[in-house]
């Protein structure tokens, strides 16, 4: 019983080598997902609605209250 307990404690204390980092496939999927997210944000930020809203916000901020 002592031998099984010490083996369990050792295995919990040592990280598994296969779980130390991401693989090439995980990097590729993460890179593709980040690029798609950036493309979506670019389309939204450059849309006419957002552009008009930002322009209106800046104009309101620059006009001094009377």
N, C-alpha and C positions, 0 to 999 in steps of 0.2 A: 504493500500500500504506500509506503514511504517513497518508493521508486516512482510510482505513477504520479504522486503529488509533486515531486521535484521536477519531473519531466513537464508537467502542466505549467508550473511556475516559470521554468526556463523558456518554454514556447511563448508564453505571454510577454515575457520581458524582451525577447528578441524580435525585431521587426521582420516581417517576411520580405524576402528579396524581391518578389514579384510585385509587391505593393509600394515600392519606394518612389515611383514616379510615373508620369504618363508615357504611354507608348507613342510611336509615330502616328498611328491612326487617330489617337485621341487628340494629338496636337493638330492634325489636319482638320478634324471635325471642329475643333475649337476655333481654328483660324477661319474656316469657312463661315461658322456661325457669327464670329465677330465682324467679318466683312459684310455679311448680309445685314446685320444690325446697323452698321455704319451707313450702308447704302440706304436703308430705310429712314434713318435719322436725317440723312442728307436730303432725301426727297421731301420729307416733312418740313424741314427747316427752309427749303427753297420754294415751298408751295406759295401760291399767291395769298392764301388766307393767312398763313403765319407771317408772311412778309408784310402784309397790310396791318396786321395786329401789332407787330413790332414797331412799324413806322408810326402808327397812331400812339403807341405807348411812349415812344421817344419824343414825339411832338408835344404830348401832354406834359411830359416831364420838363421840357425846355420852356414852356410858356409860364411866365410869372403870374401868380394869382393877383387879381386886381381888387 
